Amino acid sequence: MKERRYADDELLSLSGIQHFRFCKRQWALIHVEQQWKDNLRTTEGQFLHERVDDPFFNESRGDIRISRSFPLVSYTLGMYGIADVIEYARSEKGISVADWDGLWVMRPVEYKRGKPKIDERDEVQLCAQVICLEEMFGVEITTADFYYYEIRRRIHIDITEELRELVYSLSEEMHALFREGITPPAEKNRKCSLCSLFDLCMPKLTKKKRSVDSYLREHVRDACLGDTTEL
């Protein structure tokens, strides 16, 4: 386990690592500049999580128990957040849980509106949840699950060393940008059409090398010349 590196006032939102892997500029607009805009996808996702995230609702199914809206924190990642579901399976290799008989193995289950992605944006979020649980409870978790609402089934993923190292690398970059208050320039591609912040991001403008100030000065100048011509 890595040594503790971050203080309470340095913790970043764990859910942001998914935004960061999808688009660093999107993450900065949300988490550095505090801008947000819903679209159909984000609204449906929020509705789905409202159905899942009831912290007072726990289930028992034989040797399986479920806790919802489980608070998480990792001082090695410098992140905090909420796990949709923690599933406990009775096992001799598990840990004791207050007020429960026996030993239990923990597994986070993250609920997603859509379907599996072609990149690791979902996987890094779930791996970050695993790292939090391992740090909080002194356990080792090697697998975790997604439930994708669009395909209506669970997907198992392995929490590999490569995935863990990617999460730590992303975390370090997020903290560096957050400390400096930096919003990276846009990198316009096909993903932009899926982004709820497209209008705020202005990828066609911000991907250019010239500064926004230069762009605005040019348009003010053109407007003034236009007014003079009309007079």
HULINLIN-V970701 format. One record per backbone hydrogen bond with DSSP energy under -1.0 kcal/mol. CO is the residue of the C=O (numbers start at 1). NH is the residue of the N-H. Records with the same first field share a line. If there is no record, write none. Layout:
CO->NH / NH
This chain:
7->10
8->11
12->80
13->16
14->17
15->18
16->20
17->21
18->22
19->23
23->27
24->28
25->29
26->30
27->31
28->32 / 33
29->35
39->43
40->44
41->45
42->46
43->47
44->48
45->49
46->50
47->51
48->52
49->53
52->54
54->57
59->66
61->64
63->90
64->61
65->88
66->59
67->86
70->83
72->81
74->78 / 79
75->5 / 6
78->12
79->74
80->14
81->72
83->70
84->69
85->109
86->67
87->107
88->65
89->105
91->94
95->104
97->100
103->91
104->95
105->89
107->87
108->145
109->85
110->147
112->149
114->150
120->124
122->126
123->127
124->128
125->129
126->130
127->131
128->132
129->133
130->134
131->135
132->136
133->137
134->138
142->159
144->157
145->110
146->155
147->112
148->152 / 153
153->148
155->146
157->144
158->160
160->164
161->165
162->166
163->167
164->168
165->169
166->170
167->171
168->172
169->173
170->174
171->175
172->176
173->177
174->178
175->179
176->180
177->182
189->192
191->194
192->195
195->198
197->201
198->202
202->206
203->207
205->208
211->215
212->216
213->217
214->218
215->219
216->220
217->221
218->222
219->223
220->224
221->225
222->226
223->227
224->228
225->229
226->230
227->231
